[in-house]
Amino acid sequence: MATKSRNTWFLIVLVCAGLVIGGLIGQLASQISWLNWLSYGQEFGLAEPLTLDLSVIKITFGFVVNINMASIIGIAIALLIYRWL
């Protein structure tokens, strides 16, 4: 049972790493003319943060996801690495 949860956490960490590294590569590739297709993507979420003011405490919620082609490729590579390991 412990190995199944550890594998799940390993998969989540690997996919997040693929997403972050792919996003970084997408940003860097936007400067190169023949690789700028890697930076095409979509941004979605709460564009402006939602603020809840209870006069004693103020809570601000915000969540934006920016995914591009390089991030999708990074996730695919992470899943292939997970299956290989």
Gaussian input, Z-matrix of N, CA and C with variables (Angstrom, degrees):
# hf/3-21g

backbone

0 1
 N
 C     1     B1
 C     2     B2     1     A1
 N     3     B3     2     A2     1     D1
 C     4     B4     3     A3     2     D2
 C     5     B5     4     A4     3     D3
 N     6     B6     5     A5     4     D4
 C     7     B7     6     A6     5     D5
 C     8     B8     7     A7     6     D6
 N     9     B9     8     A8     7     D7
 C    10    B10     9     A9     8     D8
 C    11    B11    10    A10     9     D9
 N    12    B12    11    A11    10    D10
 C    13    B13    12    A12    11    D11
 C    14    B14    13    A13    12    D12
 N    15    B15    14    A14    13    D13
 C    16    B16    15    A15    14    D14
 C    17    B17    16    A16    15    D15
 N    18    B18    17    A17    16    D16
 C    19    B19    18    A18    17    D17
 C    20    B20    19    A19    18    D18
 N    21    B21    20    A20    19    D19
 C    22    B22    21    A21    20    D20
 C    23    B23    22    A22    21    D21
 N    24    B24    23    A23    22    D22
 C    25    B25    24    A24    23    D23
 C    26    B26    25    A25    24    D24
 N    27    B27    26    A26    25    D25
 C    28    B28    27    A27    26    D26
 C    29    B29    28    A28    27    D27
 N    30    B30    29    A29    28    D28
 C    31    B31    30    A30    29    D29
 C    32    B32    31    A31    30    D30
 N    33    B33    32    A32    31    D31
 C    34    B34    33    A33    32    D32
 C    35    B35    34    A34    33    D33
 N    36    B36    35    A35    34    D34
 C    37    B37    36    A36    35    D35
 C    38    B38    37    A37    36    D36
 N    39    B39    38    A38    37    D37
 C    40    B40    39    A39    38    D38
 C    41    B41    40    A40    39    D39
 N    42    B42    41    A41    40    D40
 C    43    B43    42    A42    41    D41
 C    44    B44    43    A43    42    D42
 N    45    B45    44    A44    43    D43
 C    46    B46    45    A45    44    D44
 C    47    B47    46    A46    45    D45
 N    48    B48    47    A47    46    D46
 C    49    B49    48    A48    47    D47
 C    50    B50    49    A49    48    D48
 N    51    B51    50    A50    49    D49
 C    52    B52    51    A51    50    D50
 C    53    B53    52    A52    51    D51
 N    54    B54    53    A53    52    D52
 C    55    B55    54    A54    53    D53
 C    56    B56    55    A55    54    D54
 N    57    B57    56    A56    55    D55
 C    58    B58    57    A57    56    D56
 C    59    B59    58    A58    57    D57
 N    60    B60    59    A59    58    D58
 C    61    B61    60    A60    59    D59
 C    62    B62    61    A61    60    D60
 N    63    B63    62    A62    61    D61
 C    64    B64    63    A63    62    D62
 C    65    B65    64    A64    63    D63
 N    66    B66    65    A65    64    D64
 C    67    B67    66    A66    65    D65
 C    68    B68    67    A67    66    D66
 N    69    B69    68    A68    67    D67
 C    70    B70    69    A69    68    D68
 C    71    B71    70    A70    69    D69
 N    72    B72    71    A71    70    D70
 C    73    B73    72    A72    71    D71
 C    74    B74    73    A73    72    D72
 N    75    B75    74    A74    73    D73
 C    76    B76    75    A75    74    D74
 C    77    B77    76    A76    75    D75
 N    78    B78    77    A77    76    D76
 C    79    B79    78    A78    77    D77
 C    80    B80    79    A79    78    D78
 N    81    B81    80    A80    79    D79
 C    82    B82    81    A81    80    D80
 C    83    B83    82    A82    81    D81
 N    84    B84    83    A83    82    D82
 C    85    B85    84    A84    83    D83
 C    86    B86    85    A85    84    D84
 N    87    B87    86    A86    85    D85
 C    88    B88    87    A87    86    D86
 C    89    B89    88    A88    87    D87
 N    90    B90    89    A89    88    D88
 C    91    B91    90    A90    89    D89
 C    92    B92    91    A91    90    D90
 N    93    B93    92    A92    91    D91
 C    94    B94    93    A93    92    D92
 C    95    B95    94    A94    93    D93
 N    96    B96    95    A95    94    D94
 C    97    B97    96    A96    95    D95
 C    98    B98    97    A97    96    D96
 N    99    B99    98    A98    97    D97
 C   100   B100    99    A99    98    D98
 C   101   B101   100   A100    99    D99
 N   102   B102   101   A101   100   D100
 C   103   B103   102   A102   101   D101
 C   104   B104   103   A103   102   D102
 N   105   B105   104   A104   103   D103
 C   106   B106   105   A105   104   D104
 C   107   B107   106   A106   105   D105
 N   108   B108   107   A107   106   D106
 C   109   B109   108   A108   107   D107
 C   110   B110   109   A109   108   D108
 N   111   B111   110   A110   109   D109
 C   112   B112   111   A111   110   D110
 C   113   B113   112   A112   111   D111
 N   114   B114   113   A113   112   D112
 C   115   B115   114   A114   113   D113
 C   116   B116   115   A115   114   D114
 N   117   B117   116   A116   115   D115
 C   118   B118   117   A117   116   D116
 C   119   B119   118   A118   117   D117
 N   120   B120   119   A119   118   D118
 C   121   B121   120   A120   119   D119
 C   122   B122   121   A121   120   D120
 N   123   B123   122   A122   121   D121
 C   124   B124   123   A123   122   D122
 C   125   B125   124   A124   123   D123
 N   126   B126   125   A125   124   D124
 C   127   B127   126   A126   125   D125
 C   128   B128   127   A127   126   D126
 N   129   B129   128   A128   127   D127
 C   130   B130   129   A129   128   D128
 C   131   B131   130   A130   129   D129
 N   132   B132   131   A131   130   D130
 C   133   B133   132   A132   131   D131
 C   134   B134   133   A133   132   D132
 N   135   B135   134   A134   133   D133
 C   136   B136   135   A135   134   D134
 C   137   B137   136   A136   135   D135
 N   138   B138   137   A137   136   D136
 C   139   B139   138   A138   137   D137
 C   140   B140   139   A139   138   D138
 N   141   B141   140   A140   139   D139
 C   142   B142   141   A141   140   D140
 C   143   B143   142   A142   141   D141
 N   144   B144   143   A143   142   D142
 C   145   B145   144   A144   143   D143
 C   146   B146   145   A145   144   D144
 N   147   B147   146   A146   145   D145
 C   148   B148   147   A147   146   D146
 C   149   B149   148   A148   147   D147
 N   150   B150   149   A149   148   D148
 C   151   B151   150   A150   149   D149
 C   152   B152   151   A151   150   D150
 N   153   B153   152   A152   151   D151
 C   154   B154   153   A153   152   D152
 C   155   B155   154   A154   153   D153
 N   156   B156   155   A155   154   D154
 C   157   B157   156   A156   155   D155
 C   158   B158   157   A157   156   D156
 N   159   B159   158   A158   157   D157
 C   160   B160   159   A159   158   D158
 C   161   B161   160   A160   159   D159
 N   162   B162   161   A161   160   D160
 C   163   B163   162   A162   161   D161
 C   164   B164   163   A163   162   D162
 N   165   B165   164   A164   163   D163
 C   166   B166   165   A165   164   D164
 C   167   B167   166   A166   165   D165
 N   168   B168   167   A167   166   D166
 C   169   B169   168   A168   167   D167
 C   170   B170   169   A169   168   D168
 N   171   B171   170   A170   169   D169
 C   172   B172   171   A171   170   D170
 C   173   B173   172   A172   171   D171
 N   174   B174   173   A173   172   D172
 C   175   B175   174   A174   173   D173
 C   176   B176   175   A175   174   D174
 N   177   B177   176   A176   175   D175
 C   178   B178   177   A177   176   D176
 C   179   B179   178   A178   177   D177
 N   180   B180   179   A179   178   D178
 C   181   B181   180   A180   179   D179
 C   182   B182   181   A181   180   D180
 N   183   B183   182   A182   181   D181
 C   184   B184   183   A183   182   D182
 C   185   B185   184   A184   183   D183
 N   186   B186   185   A185   184   D184
 C   187   B187   186   A186   185   D185
 C   188   B188   187   A187   186   D186
 N   189   B189   188   A188   187   D187
 C   190   B190   189   A189   188   D188
 C   191   B191   190   A190   189   D189
 N   192   B192   191   A191   190   D190
 C   193   B193   192   A192   191   D191
 C   194   B194   193   A193   192   D192
 N   195   B195   194   A194   193   D193
 C   196   B196   195   A195   194   D194
 C   197   B197   196   A196   195   D195
 N   198   B198   197   A197   196   D196
 C   199   B199   198   A198   197   D197
 C   200   B200   199   A199   198   D198
 N   201   B201   200   A200   199   D199
 C   202   B202   201   A201   200   D200
 C   203   B203   202   A202   201   D201
 N   204   B204   203   A203   202   D202
 C   205   B205   204   A204   203   D203
 C   206   B206   205   A205   204   D204
 N   207   B207   206   A206   205   D205
 C   208   B208   207   A207   206   D206
 C   209   B209   208   A208   207   D207
 N   210   B210   209   A209   208   D208
 C   211   B211   210   A210   209   D209
 C   212   B212   211   A211   210   D210
 N   213   B213   212   A212   211   D211
 C   214   B214   213   A213   212   D212
 C   215   B215   214   A214   213   D213
 N   216   B216   215   A215   214   D214
 C   217   B217   216   A216   215   D215
 C   218   B218   217   A217   216   D216
 N   219   B219   218   A218   217   D217
 C   220   B220   219   A219   218   D218
 C   221   B221   220   A220   219   D219
 N   222   B222   221   A221   220   D220
 C   223   B223   222   A222   221   D221
 C   224   B224   223   A223   222   D222
 N   225   B225   224   A224   223   D223
 C   226   B226   225   A225   224   D224
 C   227   B227   226   A226   225   D225
 N   228   B228   227   A227   226   D226
 C   229   B229   228   A228   227   D227
 C   230   B230   229   A229   228   D228
 N   231   B231   230   A230   229   D229
 C   232   B232   231   A231   230   D230
 C   233   B233   232   A232   231   D231
 N   234   B234   233   A233   232   D232
 C   235   B235   234   A234   233   D233
 C   236   B236   235   A235   234   D234
 N   237   B237   236   A236   235   D235
 C   238   B238   237   A237   236   D236
 C   239   B239   238   A238   237   D237
 N   240   B240   239   A239   238   D238
 C   241   B241   240   A240   239   D239
 C   242   B242   241   A241   240   D240
 N   243   B243   242   A242   241   D241
 C   244   B244   243   A243   242   D242
 C   245   B245   244   A244   243   D243
 N   246   B246   245   A245   244   D244
 C   247   B247   246   A246   245   D245
 C   248   B248   247   A247   246   D246
 N   249   B249   248   A248   247   D247
 C   250   B250   249   A249   248   D248
 C   251   B251   250   A250   249   D249
 N   252   B252   251   A251   250   D250
 C   253   B253   252   A252   251   D251
 C   254   B254   253   A253   252   D252

   B1=1.4487
   B2=1.5234
   B3=1.3317
   B4=1.4642
   B5=1.5243
   B6=1.3465
   B7=1.4553
   B8=1.5237
   B9=1.3465
   B10=1.4622
   B11=1.5230
   B12=1.3388
   B13=1.4628
   B14=1.5248
   B15=1.3096
   B16=1.4542
   B17=1.5244
   B18=1.3191
   B19=1.4597
   B20=1.5202
   B21=1.3252
   B22=1.4568
   B23=1.5206
   B24=1.3263
   B25=1.4633
   B26=1.5213
   B27=1.3151
   B28=1.4590
   B29=1.5237
   B30=1.3400
   B31=1.4562
   B32=1.5203
   B33=1.3239
   B34=1.4668
   B35=1.5213
   B36=1.3120
   B37=1.4716
   B38=1.5261
   B39=1.3203
   B40=1.4598
   B41=1.5282
   B42=1.3269
   B43=1.4656
   B44=1.5307
   B45=1.3351
   B46=1.4730
   B47=1.5199
   B48=1.3269
   B49=1.4652
   B50=1.5246
   B51=1.3235
   B52=1.4617
   B53=1.5154
   B54=1.3245
   B55=1.4653
   B56=1.5278
   B57=1.3149
   B58=1.4714
   B59=1.5230
   B60=1.3225
   B61=1.4675
   B62=1.5273
   B63=1.3402
   B64=1.4602
   B65=1.5176
   B66=1.3376
   B67=1.4629
   B68=1.5086
   B69=1.3183
   B70=1.4711
   B71=1.5234
   B72=1.3214
   B73=1.4579
   B74=1.5230
   B75=1.3300
   B76=1.4602
   B77=1.5157
   B78=1.3343
   B79=1.4611
   B80=1.5202
   B81=1.3137
   B82=1.4617
   B83=1.5269
   B84=1.3379
   B85=1.4679
   B86=1.5178
   B87=1.3303
   B88=1.4663
   B89=1.5272
   B90=1.3127
   B91=1.4515
   B92=1.5310
   B93=1.3295
   B94=1.4689
   B95=1.5274
   B96=1.3163
   B97=1.4722
   B98=1.5270
   B99=1.3174
   B100=1.4560
   B101=1.5233
   B102=1.3512
   B103=1.4659
   B104=1.5269
   B105=1.3234
   B106=1.4621
   B107=1.5241
   B108=1.3342
   B109=1.4604
   B110=1.5204
   B111=1.3332
   B112=1.4686
   B113=1.5252
   B114=1.3143
   B115=1.4634
   B116=1.5231
   B117=1.3395
   B118=1.4607
   B119=1.5178
   B120=1.3217
   B121=1.4443
   B122=1.5076
   B123=1.3061
   B124=1.4527
   B125=1.5237
   B126=1.3215
   B127=1.4664
   B128=1.5206
   B129=1.3284
   B130=1.4548
   B131=1.5244
   B132=1.2977
   B133=1.4588
   B134=1.5162
   B135=1.3241
   B136=1.4618
   B137=1.5169
   B138=1.3197
   B139=1.4629
   B140=1.5301
   B141=1.3269
   B142=1.4638
   B143=1.5256
   B144=1.3253
   B145=1.4591
   B146=1.5290
   B147=1.3214
   B148=1.4534
   B149=1.5236
   B150=1.3361
   B151=1.4595
   B152=1.5166
   B153=1.3331
   B154=1.4549
   B155=1.5262
   B156=1.3160
   B157=1.4610
   B158=1.5255
   B159=1.3364
   B160=1.4551
   B161=1.5230
   B162=1.2805
   B163=1.4640
   B164=1.5287
   B165=1.2980
   B166=1.4599
   B167=1.5217
   B168=1.3009
   B169=1.4600
   B170=1.5296
   B171=1.2982
   B172=1.4638
   B173=1.5240
   B174=1.3334
   B175=1.4567
   B176=1.5232
   B177=1.3210
   B178=1.4577
   B179=1.5222
   B180=1.3335
   B181=1.4526
   B182=1.5133
   B183=1.3063
   B184=1.4564
   B185=1.5068
   B186=1.3154
   B187=1.4590
   B188=1.5223
   B189=1.3172
   B190=1.4636
   B191=1.5292
   B192=1.3220
   B193=1.4606
   B194=1.5241
   B195=1.3022
   B196=1.4622
   B197=1.5223
   B198=1.3122
   B199=1.4634
   B200=1.5241
   B201=1.3308
   B202=1.4604
   B203=1.5289
   B204=1.3011
   B205=1.4698
   B206=1.5318
   B207=1.3145
   B208=1.4602
   B209=1.5377
   B210=1.3241
   B211=1.4581
   B212=1.5232
   B213=1.3237
   B214=1.4648
   B215=1.5214
   B216=1.3220
   B217=1.4630
   B218=1.5307
   B219=1.3345
   B220=1.4617
   B221=1.5200
   B222=1.3250
   B223=1.4650
   B224=1.5248
   B225=1.3338
   B226=1.4679
   B227=1.5201
   B228=1.3247
   B229=1.4692
   B230=1.5233
   B231=1.3344
   B232=1.4636
   B233=1.5273
   B234=1.3297
   B235=1.4688
   B236=1.5268
   B237=1.3372
   B238=1.4685
   B239=1.5290
   B240=1.3143
   B241=1.4711
   B242=1.5194
   B243=1.3283
   B244=1.4652
   B245=1.5349
   B246=1.3233
   B247=1.4604
   B248=1.5205
   B249=1.3449
   B250=1.4540
   B251=1.5209
   B252=1.3292
   B253=1.4584
   B254=1.5141
   A1=110.80
   A2=117.01
   A3=119.96
   A4=111.32
   A5=117.53
   A6=118.74
   A7=111.35
   A8=117.47
   A9=119.53
   A10=110.29
   A11=119.08
   A12=120.56
   A13=110.79
   A14=117.42
   A15=119.81
   A16=109.97
   A17=118.12
   A18=120.82
   A19=111.05
   A20=116.99
   A21=120.58
   A22=110.45
   A23=116.85
   A24=120.18
   A25=110.80
   A26=116.95
   A27=120.67
   A28=110.16
   A29=117.55
   A30=121.73
   A31=111.01
   A32=117.86
   A33=121.71
   A34=110.82
   A35=117.21
   A36=121.25
   A37=110.47
   A38=117.03
   A39=121.00
   A40=110.95
   A41=117.66
   A42=120.89
   A43=110.46
   A44=117.04
   A45=119.87
   A46=111.29
   A47=117.15
   A48=120.24
   A49=110.67
   A50=117.63
   A51=120.91
   A52=111.99
   A53=116.42
   A54=121.35
   A55=111.11
   A56=116.74
   A57=120.82
   A58=111.27
   A59=116.90
   A60=119.75
   A61=110.54
   A62=116.61
   A63=119.83
   A64=112.12
   A65=116.96
   A66=120.09
   A67=112.39
   A68=116.42
   A69=120.63
   A70=110.81
   A71=116.49
   A72=119.66
   A73=110.55
   A74=116.95
   A75=120.30
   A76=112.59
   A77=116.82
   A78=119.73
   A79=111.46
   A80=116.91
   A81=120.01
   A82=111.24
   A83=117.41
   A84=121.00
   A85=111.99
   A86=118.33
   A87=119.56
   A88=111.80
   A89=118.24
   A90=122.48
   A91=112.60
   A92=116.79
   A93=121.43
   A94=108.12
   A95=116.74
   A96=120.83
   A97=112.84
   A98=119.41
   A99=120.42
   A100=113.38
   A101=118.05
   A102=122.02
   A103=112.57
   A104=117.46
   A105=118.29
   A106=113.03
   A107=119.53
   A108=121.46
   A109=111.43
   A110=117.53
   A111=120.37
   A112=112.20
   A113=117.79
   A114=120.64
   A115=112.89
   A116=118.27
   A117=119.89
   A118=109.24
   A119=115.93
   A120=118.61
   A121=112.48
   A122=114.58
   A123=122.28
   A124=109.03
   A125=115.37
   A126=122.01
   A127=107.73
   A128=115.73
   A129=119.28
   A130=109.44
   A131=115.49
   A132=122.00
   A133=110.00
   A134=116.31
   A135=122.03
   A136=108.25
   A137=116.76
   A138=120.85
   A139=110.59
   A140=116.29
   A141=120.54
   A142=107.90
   A143=117.27
   A144=119.60
   A145=112.48
   A146=114.60
   A147=122.15
   A148=107.91
   A149=117.59
   A150=121.60
   A151=110.10
   A152=115.44
   A153=122.47
   A154=107.46
   A155=117.11
   A156=122.58
   A157=108.83
   A158=116.42
   A159=121.90
   A160=111.71
   A161=117.86
   A162=128.77
   A163=113.54
   A164=118.44
   A165=121.17
   A166=109.70
   A167=114.27
   A168=120.70
   A169=108.31
   A170=115.65
   A171=121.52
   A172=107.61
   A173=115.96
   A174=122.04
   A175=107.97
   A176=116.39
   A177=121.77
   A178=108.92
   A179=115.85
   A180=122.50
   A181=109.01
   A182=116.48
   A183=121.24
   A184=110.49
   A185=116.20
   A186=120.50
   A187=108.38
   A188=117.27
   A189=122.42
   A190=107.61
   A191=115.92
   A192=122.21
   A193=107.56
   A194=116.04
   A195=122.24
   A196=107.13
   A197=116.49
   A198=120.82
   A199=108.65
   A200=115.36
   A201=120.14
   A202=109.49
   A203=116.30
   A204=121.03
   A205=111.88
   A206=116.93
   A207=120.09
   A208=110.51
   A209=117.82
   A210=120.63
   A211=111.24
   A212=116.22
   A213=120.23
   A214=110.44
   A215=116.78
   A216=120.79
   A217=110.12
   A218=117.45
   A219=121.19
   A220=112.06
   A221=117.58
   A222=120.85
   A223=110.30
   A224=116.88
   A225=120.49
   A226=111.48
   A227=116.89
   A228=120.46
   A229=110.19
   A230=117.56
   A231=120.71
   A232=110.97
   A233=117.12
   A234=119.90
   A235=111.27
   A236=117.01
   A237=119.69
   A238=111.46
   A239=117.03
   A240=120.71
   A241=110.63
   A242=117.26
   A243=121.21
   A244=110.50
   A245=116.87
   A246=119.80
   A247=111.17
   A248=116.90
   A249=120.85
   A250=111.20
   A251=116.78
   A252=120.39
   A253=108.73
   D1=-38.50
   D2=-178.94
   D3=-68.45
   D4=-32.95
   D5=-179.16
   D6=-70.69
   D7=-32.69
   D8=178.40
   D9=-65.85
   D10=-43.93
   D11=179.20
   D12=-68.33
   D13=-35.01
   D14=177.68
   D15=-66.45
   D16=-39.06
   D17=177.47
   D18=-65.67
   D19=-36.66
   D20=177.77
   D21=-64.71
   D22=-45.18
   D23=178.95
   D24=-65.17
   D25=-37.76
   D26=177.86
   D27=-63.79
   D28=-40.86
   D29=177.10
   D30=-62.85
   D31=-44.32
   D32=179.95
   D33=-62.66
   D34=-44.38
   D35=179.25
   D36=-65.17
   D37=-40.76
   D38=-179.34
   D39=-66.32
   D40=-41.89
   D41=178.95
   D42=-66.64
   D43=-41.34
   D44=177.41
   D45=-63.44
   D46=-39.34
   D47=177.43
   D48=-65.24
   D49=-41.02
   D50=176.66
   D51=-63.42
   D52=-37.41
   D53=178.43
   D54=-66.09
   D55=-45.57
   D56=-178.43
   D57=-69.04
   D58=-46.17
   D59=-179.30
   D60=-65.95
   D61=-39.61
   D62=176.73
   D63=-63.55
   D64=-39.90
   D65=176.93
   D66=-63.64
   D67=-39.47
   D68=177.24
   D69=-65.08
   D70=-43.63
   D71=178.25
   D72=-63.96
   D73=-37.68
   D74=177.87
   D75=-63.32
   D76=-40.10
   D77=177.33
   D78=-67.37
   D79=-41.35
   D80=179.27
   D81=-68.63
   D82=-35.01
   D83=-177.88
   D84=-74.22
   D85=-16.51
   D86=179.81
   D87=-66.79
   D88=-18.75
   D89=179.18
   D90=-82.77
   D91=-15.18
   D92=-177.97
   D93=-102.70
   D94=127.20
   D95=-170.86
   D96=-62.29
   D97=-41.42
   D98=-176.64
   D99=-85.06
   D100=-3.78
   D101=175.95
   D102=-114.94
   D103=6.74
   D104=-175.09
   D105=-68.77
   D106=-12.29
   D107=175.42
   D108=-66.10
   D109=-21.50
   D110=177.76
   D111=-70.42
   D112=-19.08
   D113=-177.85
   D114=-92.80
   D115=-3.66
   D116=177.39
   D117=-68.68
   D118=132.15
   D119=-179.25
   D120=-168.36
   D121=-167.10
   D122=-177.00
   D123=-136.04
   D124=144.45
   D125=176.36
   D126=-118.71
   D127=131.30
   D128=178.90
   D129=-144.85
   D130=157.61
   D131=-179.31
   D132=138.18
   D133=-157.90
   D134=176.45
   D135=-84.77
   D136=105.74
   D137=-177.37
   D138=-65.59
   D139=-42.20
   D140=175.37
   D141=-112.81
   D142=134.84
   D143=-176.76
   D144=-62.65
   D145=146.62
   D146=176.73
   D147=-92.56
   D148=124.45
   D149=-176.95
   D150=-111.99
   D151=130.41
   D152=176.68
   D153=-112.28
   D154=113.39
   D155=-177.44
   D156=-107.25
   D157=112.67
   D158=179.86
   D159=-105.59
   D160=18.24
   D161=-179.40
   D162=64.45
   D163=-22.86
   D164=174.61
   D165=-100.58
   D166=-35.74
   D167=-179.22
   D168=-138.75
   D169=143.92
   D170=177.68
   D171=-118.69
   D172=123.76
   D173=-177.74
   D174=-116.03
   D175=133.41
   D176=178.86
   D177=-119.20
   D178=127.36
   D179=178.77
   D180=-110.49
   D181=136.49
   D182=176.38
   D183=-157.31
   D184=140.73
   D185=-179.61
   D186=-154.46
   D187=120.67
   D188=178.95
   D189=-133.52
   D190=132.04
   D191=176.75
   D192=-113.23
   D193=126.52
   D194=177.47
   D195=-118.95
   D196=106.61
   D197=-177.80
   D198=-116.47
   D199=137.31
   D200=179.03
   D201=-130.17
   D202=179.44
   D203=-176.34
   D204=-61.26
   D205=-38.70
   D206=-179.90
   D207=-67.12
   D208=-33.30
   D209=176.82
   D210=-66.20
   D211=-40.01
   D212=177.90
   D213=-64.72
   D214=-41.71
   D215=177.02
   D216=-65.00
   D217=-38.82
   D218=177.47
   D219=-63.30
   D220=-39.58
   D221=177.08
   D222=-65.72
   D223=-42.13
   D224=178.87
   D225=-62.31
   D226=-41.86
   D227=178.08
   D228=-66.04
   D229=-39.33
   D230=178.16
   D231=-62.52
   D232=-40.31
   D233=178.06
   D234=-67.18
   D235=-37.55
   D236=175.94
   D237=-64.98
   D238=-40.94
   D239=177.17
   D240=-63.80
   D241=-40.39
   D242=178.54
   D243=-61.93
   D244=-44.11
   D245=179.22
   D246=-66.70
   D247=-34.06
   D248=-179.74
   D249=-70.26
   D250=-37.26
   D251=179.44
   D252=-82.27

